[in-house]
Amino acid sequence: MAYTLPPTPISPITVKSKRGLSQHDAIIRRYNIFRKDFYKLPKKFINESKKTFVLLIHRHTLFLYGGESLGNQTRELVNTFDAQHNIWSAPKITGDPPPQGKNFMFPAIDYNGGFYTFGGSFPYVNDMHVLDTINLSWKKFSSIGAPSVRDGYGAVFLPTKQIIYMGGFGPNGLLPMNEVYLFDTINNLWDTKTTDGNIPTERAAFSAVLGLDGQSVIIFGGDSAIPLVEKLYVLDVNKFKWSVPGISGKIPASRSFHRALVVGNYMVVTFGTGYVRENDNDILLLDISNKDGFVWTTSFVPPSLTSQSQSPTSQLPNQSSSHSNINVIGVAIGISIGVIGGIALTVGGFFLYKQYKNRKERSKAIPTPGNERINIKYS
C-alpha cells in the first residue's frame, strides 16, 4: 500500500530577527507520515526558544545539542527527551565537551550511538568531539590532519566506520568539493582524498546520505555562489568519483539548510530554505532503489517484512543489529531556522521512537527495525 504526502504538512511561525531578516521560531514536532499530521512534543524543561540546535536519536532518547538561545536564559549543552515517558531532562555528562556557542555543525552518528561533532563556528574551528550517548561522556580527538576550519559541511558515517566530510563554509567563503576528508573512528586518524568525475560546484548547507549499496554518498541542494545547475550528485566512495544520476518525476526546486535521511528505499528531505511552499512540499521523497535512475515521488511504499527478510544483503554491516530494538512511529521534524552572520540555518530531520503496545497498532505503523525490520540510516 502506498501513502501520499500532504501538500503542506506544517506552517512554521514566522517572526523577525534583530537584523530584520525573517526566521522561524524553534519548533519540535513529530510527523506521522500516514496520518499526515504533526504533534507537538511537551515544552516542559525546554522553556526557551533556540535556533541552530542539533537533534539526534539513540534508542528511545532524543538528544538536543547546543543551539543559540533567543533569550537571556542559561542552558545546558545537551538536553534529552525520553520518548517512552514524555520527559525532558538535562543529563550530567562527563569528559571533555565542545565549547559553548559552536554553531552550524552537521554531526554524524555511528551504529553504537557515538555522536561526532566536527568544526563549526563562531569562531571557525576544526576540532572533533564525540558524545557517547550510552555512557554519557564527551571525548576530544586530535586535529592533526583535519580539514581546514569550516561549518555547513556534509557528513556521512560509512560502513567502513569512517566519516566522510565534504564542502562547507570557511572564513573566506564556500569550500570546493574536489577534496573529501575521511575520519577513521577506530584509529582516530584523518585522511584526505582527491575526487574526480563530474565534481559539484562549491557549496555548503546541502544534505548528504549513504546510498542503499553502502558504497556511495548522495548529496542534494546546497547554498552556492551561483545557481545550481545540478541539484543531485552521487559520490562513489571507493573510487572517489562524482557523477550525476538519472532523475525522473516532478523535480523540486533546490533547497539549502535542510536535512535528509534514508527510510527504506527513499531519501527523505525535510524543510530548508530556497523553495516556494506552494510549489514544493516541505517533505520530499526520492526513490533511490535504482542506482541507474532516481525518482522524485509523493508516494511512500513501506517495505514488507517478507521482502526485507528475503534480502539480508541489503542491510549494512552492524546496522540492523544496532537498531533492532527501535520502533518508529513517524518522521519527526525539528525546525530551527535562525539568522547568524546573515545565514539562515535549518537543523532537522530525525526520528521519534516509541514502543507499540499491540500487533494491531504495529500493523498501521511504518515498518521499522523491531517490527518490520526496515533498514534505517542517518544523514
Contacts in CASP RR format, 6 or more apart in sequence:
PFRMAT RR
TARGET T0000
AUTHOR 0000-0000-0000
METHOD contacts of the structure
MODEL  1
MAYTLPPTPISPITVKSKRGLSQHDAIIRRYNIFRKDFYKLPKKFINESK
KTFVLLIHRHTLFLYGGESLGNQTRELVNTFDAQHNIWSAPKITGDPPPQ
GKNFMFPAIDYNGGFYTFGGSFPYVNDMHVLDTINLSWKKFSSIGAPSVR
DGYGAVFLPTKQIIYMGGFGPNGLLPMNEVYLFDTINNLWDTKTTDGNIP
TERAAFSAVLGLDGQSVIIFGGDSAIPLVEKLYVLDVNKFKWSVPGISGK
IPASRSFHRALVVGNYMVVTFGTGYVRENDNDILLLDISNKDGFVWTTSF
VPPSLTSQSQSPTSQLPNQSSSHSNINVIGVAIGISIGVIGGIALTVGGF
FLYKQYKNRKERSKAIPTPGNERINIKYS
1 301 0 8 1.000
1 302 0 8 1.000
2 299 0 8 1.000
2 300 0 8 1.000
2 301 0 8 1.000
3 33 0 8 1.000
3 34 0 8 1.000
3 299 0 8 1.000
3 300 0 8 1.000
3 301 0 8 1.000
3 302 0 8 1.000
4 298 0 8 1.000
4 299 0 8 1.000
4 300 0 8 1.000
5 33 0 8 1.000
5 36 0 8 1.000
5 281 0 8 1.000
5 283 0 8 1.000
5 285 0 8 1.000
5 298 0 8 1.000
5 299 0 8 1.000
5 300 0 8 1.000
6 36 0 8 1.000
6 281 0 8 1.000
7 281 0 8 1.000
8 277 0 8 1.000
8 281 0 8 1.000
8 282 0 8 1.000
9 31 0 8 1.000
9 36 0 8 1.000
9 37 0 8 1.000
9 38 0 8 1.000
9 281 0 8 1.000
9 282 0 8 1.000
9 283 0 8 1.000
10 27 0 8 1.000
10 29 0 8 1.000
10 31 0 8 1.000
10 38 0 8 1.000
10 282 0 8 1.000
10 333 0 8 1.000
10 335 0 8 1.000
12 24 0 8 1.000
12 25 0 8 1.000
12 27 0 8 1.000
12 335 0 8 1.000
12 337 0 8 1.000
13 24 0 8 1.000
13 25 0 8 1.000
13 27 0 8 1.000
14 22 0 8 1.000
14 23 0 8 1.000
14 24 0 8 1.000
15 22 0 8 1.000
15 23 0 8 1.000
15 24 0 8 1.000
15 25 0 8 1.000
16 22 0 8 1.000
16 23 0 8 1.000
17 23 0 8 1.000
17 338 0 8 1.000
17 339 0 8 1.000
19 339 0 8 1.000
19 342 0 8 1.000
21 339 0 8 1.000
21 342 0 8 1.000
21 344 0 8 1.000
23 51 0 8 1.000
23 337 0 8 1.000
23 338 0 8 1.000
23 339 0 8 1.000
23 344 0 8 1.000
24 335 0 8 1.000
24 336 0 8 1.000
24 337 0 8 1.000
24 338 0 8 1.000
25 49 0 8 1.000
26 49 0 8 1.000
26 50 0 8 1.000
26 51 0 8 1.000
26 53 0 8 1.000
26 70 0 8 1.000
26 335 0 8 1.000
26 336 0 8 1.000
27 40 0 8 1.000
27 334 0 8 1.000
27 335 0 8 1.000
28 40 0 8 1.000
28 41 0 8 1.000
28 46 0 8 1.000
28 55 0 8 1.000
28 64 0 8 1.000
28 332 0 8 1.000
28 334 0 8 1.000
28 335 0 8 1.000
29 38 0 8 1.000
29 39 0 8 1.000
29 40 0 8 1.000
29 41 0 8 1.000
29 332 0 8 1.000
29 333 0 8 1.000
29 334 0 8 1.000
29 335 0 8 1.000
30 38 0 8 1.000
30 39 0 8 1.000
30 41 0 8 1.000
30 329 0 8 1.000
30 330 0 8 1.000
30 331 0 8 1.000
30 332 0 8 1.000
30 333 0 8 1.000
30 352 0 8 1.000
31 37 0 8 1.000
31 38 0 8 1.000
31 283 0 8 1.000
31 330 0 8 1.000
31 331 0 8 1.000
31 332 0 8 1.000
31 333 0 8 1.000
32 38 0 8 1.000
32 39 0 8 1.000
32 329 0 8 1.000
32 330 0 8 1.000
32 331 0 8 1.000
33 283 0 8 1.000
33 300 0 8 1.000
33 330 0 8 1.000
33 331 0 8 1.000
33 366 0 8 1.000
34 330 0 8 1.000
34 364 0 8 1.000
34 365 0 8 1.000
34 366 0 8 1.000
38 333 0 8 1.000
41 81 0 8 1.000
41 86 0 8 1.000
41 352 0 8 1.000
42 86 0 8 1.000
42 87 0 8 1.000
42 88 0 8 1.000
44 87 0 8 1.000
44 88 0 8 1.000
45 79 0 8 1.000
45 87 0 8 1.000
45 88 0 8 1.000
45 89 0 8 1.000
45 90 0 8 1.000
46 64 0 8 1.000
46 79 0 8 1.000
46 88 0 8 1.000
47 73 0 8 1.000
48 69 0 8 1.000
48 70 0 8 1.000
48 71 0 8 1.000
48 73 0 8 1.000
48 75 0 8 1.000
49 69 0 8 1.000
49 70 0 8 1.000
49 71 0 8 1.000
50 66 0 8 1.000
50 67 0 8 1.000
50 68 0 8 1.000
50 69 0 8 1.000
50 70 0 8 1.000
50 75 0 8 1.000
50 336 0 8 1.000
51 67 0 8 1.000
51 68 0 8 1.000
51 70 0 8 1.000
51 336 0 8 1.000
51 337 0 8 1.000
51 338 0 8 1.000
51 339 0 8 1.000
51 340 0 8 1.000
51 345 0 8 1.000
52 66 0 8 1.000
52 67 0 8 1.000
52 68 0 8 1.000
52 103 0 8 1.000
52 104 0 8 1.000
52 336 0 8 1.000
52 338 0 8 1.000
52 340 0 8 1.000
52 345 0 8 1.000
52 347 0 8 1.000
53 64 0 8 1.000
53 65 0 8 1.000
53 66 0 8 1.000
53 67 0 8 1.000
53 68 0 8 1.000
53 336 0 8 1.000
53 347 0 8 1.000
54 64 0 8 1.000
54 65 0 8 1.000
54 66 0 8 1.000
54 67 0 8 1.000
54 105 0 8 1.000
54 107 0 8 1.000
54 117 0 8 1.000
54 347 0 8 1.000
55 62 0 8 1.000
55 63 0 8 1.000
55 64 0 8 1.000
55 65 0 8 1.000
55 334 0 8 1.000
55 347 0 8 1.000
55 348 0 8 1.000
55 349 0 8 1.000
55 350 0 8 1.000
56 62 0 8 1.000
56 63 0 8 1.000
56 65 0 8 1.000
56 107 0 8 1.000
56 109 0 8 1.000
56 115 0 8 1.000
56 133 0 8 1.000
56 350 0 8 1.000
56 378 0 8 1.000
57 63 0 8 1.000
57 350 0 8 1.000
57 351 0 8 1.000
57 352 0 8 1.000
57 353 0 8 1.000
58 109 0 8 1.000
58 113 0 8 1.000
58 114 0 8 1.000
58 115 0 8 1.000
58 133 0 8 1.000
58 134 0 8 1.000
59 325 0 8 1.000
59 326 0 8 1.000
59 353 0 8 1.000
60 82 0 8 1.000
60 83 0 8 1.000
60 84 0 8 1.000
60 326 0 8 1.000
60 353 0 8 1.000
60 354 0 8 1.000
60 355 0 8 1.000
61 80 0 8 1.000
61 81 0 8 1.000
61 82 0 8 1.000
61 83 0 8 1.000
61 133 0 8 1.000
62 80 0 8 1.000
62 81 0 8 1.000
62 83 0 8 1.000
62 332 0 8 1.000
62 350 0 8 1.000
62 352 0 8 1.000
63 78 0 8 1.000
63 79 0 8 1.000
63 80 0 8 1.000
63 115 0 8 1.000
63 131 0 8 1.000
63 133 0 8 1.000
64 78 0 8 1.000
64 79 0 8 1.000
64 80 0 8 1.000
64 81 0 8 1.000
65 77 0 8 1.000
65 78 0 8 1.000
65 107 0 8 1.000
65 115 0 8 1.000
65 117 0 8 1.000
65 131 0 8 1.000
66 75 0 8 1.000
66 77 0 8 1.000
66 78 0 8 1.000
66 100 0 8 1.000
66 101 0 8 1.000
66 102 0 8 1.000
67 75 0 8 1.000
67 101 0 8 1.000
67 103 0 8 1.000
67 336 0 8 1.000
68 101 0 8 1.000
68 103 0 8 1.000
68 340 0 8 1.000
69 75 0 8 1.000
76 90 0 8 1.000
77 93 0 8 1.000
77 97 0 8 1.000
77 98 0 8 1.000
77 100 0 8 1.000
78 90 0 8 1.000
78 91 0 8 1.000
78 93 0 8 1.000
78 131 0 8 1.000
79 88 0 8 1.000
79 89 0 8 1.000
79 90 0 8 1.000
80 88 0 8 1.000
80 89 0 8 1.000
80 90 0 8 1.000
80 91 0 8 1.000
81 87 0 8 1.000
81 88 0 8 1.000
82 88 0 8 1.000
82 89 0 8 1.000
83 352 0 8 1.000
83 353 0 8 1.000
83 354 0 8 1.000
84 354 0 8 1.000
84 355 0 8 1.000
91 136 0 8 1.000
92 136 0 8 1.000
93 131 0 8 1.000
93 136 0 8 1.000
93 137 0 8 1.000
93 138 0 8 1.000
94 136 0 8 1.000
94 137 0 8 1.000
94 138 0 8 1.000
95 137 0 8 1.000
95 138 0 8 1.000
95 139 0 8 1.000
96 129 0 8 1.000
96 138 0 8 1.000
96 139 0 8 1.000
96 140 0 8 1.000
97 129 0 8 1.000
97 138 0 8 1.000
98 117 0 8 1.000
98 127 0 8 1.000
98 129 0 8 1.000
98 138 0 8 1.000
98 140 0 8 1.000
101 122 0 8 1.000
102 117 0 8 1.000
102 119 0 8 1.000
102 120 0 8 1.000
102 121 0 8 1.000
102 125 0 8 1.000
103 120 0 8 1.000
103 121 0 8 1.000
103 122 0 8 1.000
103 151 0 8 1.000
103 340 0 8 1.000
103 345 0 8 1.000
104 120 0 8 1.000
104 121 0 8 1.000
104 151 0 8 1.000
104 152 0 8 1.000
104 169 0 8 1.000
104 340 0 8 1.000
104 343 0 8 1.000
104 345 0 8 1.000
105 117 0 8 1.000
105 118 0 8 1.000
105 119 0 8 1.000
105 120 0 8 1.000
105 151 0 8 1.000
105 152 0 8 1.000
106 152 0 8 1.000
106 153 0 8 1.000
106 154 0 8 1.000
106 155 0 8 1.000
106 208 0 8 1.000
107 115 0 8 1.000
107 116 0 8 1.000
107 117 0 8 1.000
107 118 0 8 1.000
107 155 0 8 1.000
108 116 0 8 1.000
108 155 0 8 1.000
108 156 0 8 1.000
108 157 0 8 1.000
108 163 0 8 1.000
108 378 0 8 1.000
109 115 0 8 1.000
109 116 0 8 1.000
109 157 0 8 1.000
109 378 0 8 1.000
110 116 0 8 1.000
110 157 0 8 1.000
110 161 0 8 1.000
110 185 0 8 1.000
111 157 0 8 1.000
111 318 0 8 1.000
111 319 0 8 1.000
111 322 0 8 1.000
111 323 0 8 1.000
112 134 0 8 1.000
112 322 0 8 1.000
113 132 0 8 1.000
113 133 0 8 1.000
113 134 0 8 1.000
113 322 0 8 1.000
114 130 0 8 1.000
114 131 0 8 1.000
114 132 0 8 1.000
114 133 0 8 1.000
115 130 0 8 1.000
115 131 0 8 1.000
115 132 0 8 1.000
115 133 0 8 1.000
116 128 0 8 1.000
116 129 0 8 1.000
116 130 0 8 1.000
116 155 0 8 1.000
116 157 0 8 1.000
116 163 0 8 1.000
116 183 0 8 1.000
116 185 0 8 1.000
117 128 0 8 1.000
117 129 0 8 1.000
117 130 0 8 1.000
117 131 0 8 1.000
118 126 0 8 1.000
118 127 0 8 1.000
118 128 0 8 1.000
118 146 0 8 1.000
118 153 0 8 1.000
118 155 0 8 1.000
118 163 0 8 1.000
118 165 0 8 1.000
118 183 0 8 1.000
119 125 0 8 1.000
119 126 0 8 1.000
119 127 0 8 1.000
119 128 0 8 1.000
119 149 0 8 1.000
119 150 0 8 1.000
119 151 0 8 1.000
120 149 0 8 1.000
120 150 0 8 1.000
120 151 0 8 1.000
120 152 0 8 1.000
121 151 0 8 1.000
121 169 0 8 1.000
121 340 0 8 1.000
122 340 0 8 1.000
124 149 0 8 1.000
124 150 0 8 1.000
124 151 0 8 1.000
124 170 0 8 1.000
124 171 0 8 1.000
125 149 0 8 1.000
126 143 0 8 1.000
126 146 0 8 1.000
126 147 0 8 1.000
126 148 0 8 1.000
126 149 0 8 1.000
126 150 0 8 1.000
127 140 0 8 1.000
127 141 0 8 1.000
127 143 0 8 1.000
127 146 0 8 1.000
128 140 0 8 1.000
128 141 0 8 1.000
128 142 0 8 1.000
128 143 0 8 1.000
128 146 0 8 1.000
128 183 0 8 1.000
129 138 0 8 1.000
129 139 0 8 1.000
129 140 0 8 1.000
129 141 0 8 1.000
130 138 0 8 1.000
130 139 0 8 1.000
130 141 0 8 1.000
130 185 0 8 1.000
131 137 0 8 1.000
131 138 0 8 1.000
132 138 0 8 1.000
132 139 0 8 1.000
141 188 0 8 1.000
142 188 0 8 1.000
144 190 0 8 1.000
145 190 0 8 1.000
145 192 0 8 1.000
146 181 0 8 1.000
146 183 0 8 1.000
146 190 0 8 1.000
147 153 0 8 1.000
147 165 0 8 1.000
147 181 0 8 1.000
147 190 0 8 1.000
147 192 0 8 1.000
148 170 0 8 1.000
148 175 0 8 1.000
149 170 0 8 1.000
149 171 0 8 1.000
150 167 0 8 1.000
150 168 0 8 1.000
150 169 0 8 1.000
150 170 0 8 1.000
150 175 0 8 1.000
151 168 0 8 1.000
151 169 0 8 1.000
151 170 0 8 1.000
151 204 0 8 1.000
152 167 0 8 1.000
152 168 0 8 1.000
152 169 0 8 1.000
152 204 0 8 1.000
152 205 0 8 1.000
153 165 0 8 1.000
153 166 0 8 1.000
153 167 0 8 1.000
153 168 0 8 1.000
153 175 0 8 1.000
153 204 0 8 1.000
154 165 0 8 1.000
154 166 0 8 1.000
154 167 0 8 1.000
154 168 0 8 1.000
154 206 0 8 1.000
154 207 0 8 1.000
154 208 0 8 1.000
154 219 0 8 1.000
155 163 0 8 1.000
155 164 0 8 1.000
155 165 0 8 1.000
155 166 0 8 1.000
155 208 0 8 1.000
156 163 0 8 1.000
156 164 0 8 1.000
156 208 0 8 1.000
156 209 0 8 1.000
156 210 0 8 1.000
156 217 0 8 1.000
156 379 0 8 1.000
157 163 0 8 1.000
157 185 0 8 1.000
157 210 0 8 1.000
157 378 0 8 1.000
158 164 0 8 1.000
158 210 0 8 1.000
158 214 0 8 1.000
158 237 0 8 1.000
159 210 0 8 1.000
159 214 0 8 1.000
159 316 0 8 1.000
159 317 0 8 1.000
159 319 0 8 1.000
161 184 0 8 1.000
161 185 0 8 1.000
161 186 0 8 1.000
162 182 0 8 1.000
162 183 0 8 1.000
162 184 0 8 1.000
162 185 0 8 1.000
163 182 0 8 1.000
163 183 0 8 1.000
163 185 0 8 1.000
164 180 0 8 1.000
164 181 0 8 1.000
164 182 0 8 1.000
164 217 0 8 1.000
164 235 0 8 1.000
164 237 0 8 1.000
165 180 0 8 1.000
165 181 0 8 1.000
165 182 0 8 1.000
165 183 0 8 1.000
166 177 0 8 1.000
166 179 0 8 1.000
166 180 0 8 1.000
166 181 0 8 1.000
166 208 0 8 1.000
166 217 0 8 1.000
166 219 0 8 1.000
166 235 0 8 1.000
167 174 0 8 1.000
167 175 0 8 1.000
167 176 0 8 1.000
167 177 0 8 1.000
167 202 0 8 1.000
167 203 0 8 1.000
167 204 0 8 1.000
168 174 0 8 1.000
168 175 0 8 1.000
168 203 0 8 1.000
168 204 0 8 1.000
168 205 0 8 1.000
169 175 0 8 1.000
169 204 0 8 1.000
169 205 0 8 1.000
169 343 0 8 1.000
174 202 0 8 1.000
174 203 0 8 1.000
174 204 0 8 1.000
174 223 0 8 1.000
174 224 0 8 1.000
174 225 0 8 1.000
175 202 0 8 1.000
175 204 0 8 1.000
176 199 0 8 1.000
176 202 0 8 1.000
177 195 0 8 1.000
177 199 0 8 1.000
177 200 0 8 1.000
177 201 0 8 1.000
177 202 0 8 1.000
177 203 0 8 1.000
177 242 0 8 1.000
178 194 0 8 1.000
178 195 0 8 1.000
178 196 0 8 1.000
178 199 0 8 1.000
179 192 0 8 1.000
179 193 0 8 1.000
179 194 0 8 1.000
179 195 0 8 1.000
180 192 0 8 1.000
180 193 0 8 1.000
180 195 0 8 1.000
180 235 0 8 1.000
180 240 0 8 1.000
181 190 0 8 1.000
181 191 0 8 1.000
181 192 0 8 1.000
181 193 0 8 1.000
182 190 0 8 1.000
182 191 0 8 1.000
182 192 0 8 1.000
182 193 0 8 1.000
183 189 0 8 1.000
183 190 0 8 1.000
184 190 0 8 1.000
184 191 0 8 1.000
193 240 0 8 1.000
194 240 0 8 1.000
195 235 0 8 1.000
195 240 0 8 1.000
195 241 0 8 1.000
195 242 0 8 1.000
196 240 0 8 1.000
196 241 0 8 1.000
196 242 0 8 1.000
197 241 0 8 1.000
197 242 0 8 1.000
197 243 0 8 1.000
198 230 0 8 1.000
198 233 0 8 1.000
198 242 0 8 1.000
198 243 0 8 1.000
198 244 0 8 1.000
199 242 0 8 1.000
200 219 0 8 1.000
200 230 0 8 1.000
200 233 0 8 1.000
200 242 0 8 1.000
201 224 0 8 1.000
201 226 0 8 1.000
201 228 0 8 1.000
201 229 0 8 1.000
202 224 0 8 1.000
202 225 0 8 1.000
203 221 0 8 1.000
203 222 0 8 1.000
203 223 0 8 1.000
203 224 0 8 1.000
203 228 0 8 1.000
204 222 0 8 1.000
204 223 0 8 1.000
204 256 0 8 1.000
205 222 0 8 1.000
205 223 0 8 1.000
205 256 0 8 1.000
205 257 0 8 1.000
205 258 0 8 1.000
205 343 0 8 1.000
205 345 0 8 1.000
205 346 0 8 1.000
206 219 0 8 1.000
206 220 0 8 1.000
206 221 0 8 1.000
206 222 0 8 1.000
206 223 0 8 1.000
206 256 0 8 1.000
207 219 0 8 1.000
207 220 0 8 1.000
207 221 0 8 1.000
207 222 0 8 1.000
207 258 0 8 1.000
207 259 0 8 1.000
207 260 0 8 1.000
207 269 0 8 1.000
207 379 0 8 1.000
208 217 0 8 1.000
208 218 0 8 1.000
208 219 0 8 1.000
208 260 0 8 1.000
208 379 0 8 1.000
209 217 0 8 1.000
209 218 0 8 1.000
209 260 0 8 1.000
209 261 0 8 1.000
209 262 0 8 1.000
209 267 0 8 1.000
209 377 0 8 1.000
209 379 0 8 1.000
210 216 0 8 1.000
210 217 0 8 1.000
210 218 0 8 1.000
210 262 0 8 1.000
210 316 0 8 1.000
210 377 0 8 1.000
211 217 0 8 1.000
211 218 0 8 1.000
211 262 0 8 1.000
211 288 0 8 1.000
211 377 0 8 1.000
212 262 0 8 1.000
212 264 0 8 1.000
212 265 0 8 1.000
212 288 0 8 1.000
212 289 0 8 1.000
212 291 0 8 1.000
212 314 0 8 1.000
213 291 0 8 1.000
214 237 0 8 1.000
214 316 0 8 1.000
215 236 0 8 1.000
215 237 0 8 1.000
215 238 0 8 1.000
216 234 0 8 1.000
216 235 0 8 1.000
216 236 0 8 1.000
216 237 0 8 1.000
216 291 0 8 1.000
217 234 0 8 1.000
217 235 0 8 1.000
217 237 0 8 1.000
218 232 0 8 1.000
218 233 0 8 1.000
218 234 0 8 1.000
218 245 0 8 1.000
218 267 0 8 1.000
218 288 0 8 1.000
219 232 0 8 1.000
219 233 0 8 1.000
219 234 0 8 1.000
219 235 0 8 1.000
220 231 0 8 1.000
220 232 0 8 1.000
220 254 0 8 1.000
220 258 0 8 1.000
220 260 0 8 1.000
220 267 0 8 1.000
220 269 0 8 1.000
220 286 0 8 1.000
221 228 0 8 1.000
221 231 0 8 1.000
221 232 0 8 1.000
221 254 0 8 1.000
221 255 0 8 1.000
221 256 0 8 1.000
221 258 0 8 1.000
222 228 0 8 1.000
222 254 0 8 1.000
222 255 0 8 1.000
222 256 0 8 1.000
222 257 0 8 1.000
223 256 0 8 1.000
223 257 0 8 1.000
223 343 0 8 1.000
228 254 0 8 1.000
230 244 0 8 1.000
231 251 0 8 1.000
231 254 0 8 1.000
232 244 0 8 1.000
232 245 0 8 1.000
232 247 0 8 1.000
232 286 0 8 1.000
232 294 0 8 1.000
233 242 0 8 1.000
233 243 0 8 1.000
233 244 0 8 1.000
233 245 0 8 1.000
234 242 0 8 1.000
234 243 0 8 1.000
234 244 0 8 1.000
234 245 0 8 1.000
234 291 0 8 1.000
235 241 0 8 1.000
235 242 0 8 1.000
236 242 0 8 1.000
236 243 0 8 1.000
245 291 0 8 1.000
245 292 0 8 1.000
245 293 0 8 1.000
245 294 0 8 1.000
246 292 0 8 1.000
246 293 0 8 1.000
246 294 0 8 1.000
247 293 0 8 1.000
247 294 0 8 1.000
247 295 0 8 1.000
247 296 0 8 1.000
248 293 0 8 1.000
248 294 0 8 1.000
248 295 0 8 1.000
248 296 0 8 1.000
249 295 0 8 1.000
249 296 0 8 1.000
249 297 0 8 1.000
250 296 0 8 1.000
251 296 0 8 1.000
252 275 0 8 1.000
252 279 0 8 1.000
252 280 0 8 1.000
252 281 0 8 1.000
252 284 0 8 1.000
252 296 0 8 1.000
253 274 0 8 1.000
253 275 0 8 1.000
253 276 0 8 1.000
253 279 0 8 1.000
253 280 0 8 1.000
254 274 0 8 1.000
254 275 0 8 1.000
255 269 0 8 1.000
255 272 0 8 1.000
255 273 0 8 1.000
255 274 0 8 1.000
255 275 0 8 1.000
255 280 0 8 1.000
256 272 0 8 1.000
256 273 0 8 1.000
256 274 0 8 1.000
257 272 0 8 1.000
257 273 0 8 1.000
257 337 0 8 1.000
257 343 0 8 1.000
257 344 0 8 1.000
257 345 0 8 1.000
257 346 0 8 1.000
258 269 0 8 1.000
258 270 0 8 1.000
258 271 0 8 1.000
258 272 0 8 1.000
258 273 0 8 1.000
258 346 0 8 1.000
258 348 0 8 1.000
259 269 0 8 1.000
259 270 0 8 1.000
259 271 0 8 1.000
259 272 0 8 1.000
259 346 0 8 1.000
259 347 0 8 1.000
259 348 0 8 1.000
259 349 0 8 1.000
259 350 0 8 1.000
259 379 0 8 1.000
260 267 0 8 1.000
260 268 0 8 1.000
260 269 0 8 1.000
260 270 0 8 1.000
260 349 0 8 1.000
260 379 0 8 1.000
261 267 0 8 1.000
261 268 0 8 1.000
261 349 0 8 1.000
261 350 0 8 1.000
261 351 0 8 1.000
261 376 0 8 1.000
261 377 0 8 1.000
261 378 0 8 1.000
261 379 0 8 1.000
262 268 0 8 1.000
262 288 0 8 1.000
262 376 0 8 1.000
262 377 0 8 1.000
262 379 0 8 1.000
263 300 0 8 1.000
263 331 0 8 1.000
263 366 0 8 1.000
263 374 0 8 1.000
263 376 0 8 1.000
264 302 0 8 1.000
264 303 0 8 1.000
264 374 0 8 1.000
264 375 0 8 1.000
264 376 0 8 1.000
265 287 0 8 1.000
265 288 0 8 1.000
265 289 0 8 1.000
265 301 0 8 1.000
265 303 0 8 1.000
266 285 0 8 1.000
266 286 0 8 1.000
266 287 0 8 1.000
266 288 0 8 1.000
266 300 0 8 1.000
267 285 0 8 1.000
267 286 0 8 1.000
267 288 0 8 1.000
268 283 0 8 1.000
268 284 0 8 1.000
268 285 0 8 1.000
268 331 0 8 1.000
268 349 0 8 1.000
269 283 0 8 1.000
269 284 0 8 1.000
269 285 0 8 1.000
269 286 0 8 1.000
270 282 0 8 1.000
270 283 0 8 1.000
270 284 0 8 1.000
270 331 0 8 1.000
270 333 0 8 1.000
270 348 0 8 1.000
270 349 0 8 1.000
271 282 0 8 1.000
271 283 0 8 1.000
271 333 0 8 1.000
271 334 0 8 1.000
271 335 0 8 1.000
271 337 0 8 1.000
271 346 0 8 1.000
271 348 0 8 1.000
271 349 0 8 1.000
272 337 0 8 1.000
272 346 0 8 1.000
273 337 0 8 1.000
273 344 0 8 1.000
273 346 0 8 1.000
281 298 0 8 1.000
283 331 0 8 1.000
283 333 0 8 1.000
284 296 0 8 1.000
285 296 0 8 1.000
285 297 0 8 1.000
285 298 0 8 1.000
285 299 0 8 1.000
285 300 0 8 1.000
286 294 0 8 1.000
286 295 0 8 1.000
286 296 0 8 1.000
286 297 0 8 1.000
287 294 0 8 1.000
287 295 0 8 1.000
287 296 0 8 1.000
287 297 0 8 1.000
288 294 0 8 1.000
302 366 0 8 1.000
302 367 0 8 1.000
302 372 0 8 1.000
302 374 0 8 1.000
303 367 0 8 1.000
303 372 0 8 1.000
303 374 0 8 1.000
304 367 0 8 1.000
304 372 0 8 1.000
305 367 0 8 1.000
305 372 0 8 1.000
305 373 0 8 1.000
308 314 0 8 1.000
308 367 0 8 1.000
308 372 0 8 1.000
308 373 0 8 1.000
308 374 0 8 1.000
308 375 0 8 1.000
309 373 0 8 1.000
314 375 0 8 1.000
315 375 0 8 1.000
316 375 0 8 1.000
316 377 0 8 1.000
319 375 0 8 1.000
319 376 0 8 1.000
319 377 0 8 1.000
320 369 0 8 1.000
320 373 0 8 1.000
320 375 0 8 1.000
323 369 0 8 1.000
323 370 0 8 1.000
323 376 0 8 1.000
324 369 0 8 1.000
324 370 0 8 1.000
324 373 0 8 1.000
325 369 0 8 1.000
325 370 0 8 1.000
326 353 0 8 1.000
326 368 0 8 1.000
326 369 0 8 1.000
326 370 0 8 1.000
326 376 0 8 1.000
327 353 0 8 1.000
327 354 0 8 1.000
327 355 0 8 1.000
327 356 0 8 1.000
327 362 0 8 1.000
327 365 0 8 1.000
327 368 0 8 1.000
327 369 0 8 1.000
327 370 0 8 1.000
327 371 0 8 1.000
328 351 0 8 1.000
328 352 0 8 1.000
328 353 0 8 1.000
328 354 0 8 1.000
328 365 0 8 1.000
328 366 0 8 1.000
328 368 0 8 1.000
328 369 0 8 1.000
328 376 0 8 1.000
329 352 0 8 1.000
329 353 0 8 1.000
329 354 0 8 1.000
329 365 0 8 1.000
329 366 0 8 1.000
330 351 0 8 1.000
330 352 0 8 1.000
330 365 0 8 1.000
330 366 0 8 1.000
331 349 0 8 1.000
331 351 0 8 1.000
332 349 0 8 1.000
332 350 0 8 1.000
332 351 0 8 1.000
332 352 0 8 1.000
333 348 0 8 1.000
333 349 0 8 1.000
333 350 0 8 1.000
334 347 0 8 1.000
334 348 0 8 1.000
334 349 0 8 1.000
334 350 0 8 1.000
335 346 0 8 1.000
335 348 0 8 1.000
336 345 0 8 1.000
336 346 0 8 1.000
336 347 0 8 1.000
336 348 0 8 1.000
337 344 0 8 1.000
337 345 0 8 1.000
337 346 0 8 1.000
338 344 0 8 1.000
338 345 0 8 1.000
339 345 0 8 1.000
349 379 0 8 1.000
351 376 0 8 1.000
356 362 0 8 1.000
356 365 0 8 1.000
356 371 0 8 1.000
362 371 0 8 1.000
365 371 0 8 1.000
366 372 0 8 1.000
366 374 0 8 1.000
367 373 0 8 1.000
367 374 0 8 1.000
368 374 0 8 1.000
368 376 0 8 1.000
369 375 0 8 1.000
369 376 0 8 1.000
END
